[in-house]
Amino acid sequence: MFNKIILIGRLTRDPELRYTPQGVPVASFTL
């Protein structure tokens, strides 16, 4: 399963990529 997310804005810092206990990658952005 692939999720394509397009965000328009200014990223105040680099995206943070972490993994849930199930091994699912989660990326969080600060706009």
Order of alpha helices (4+ residues) and beta strands (2+ residues): beta-beta
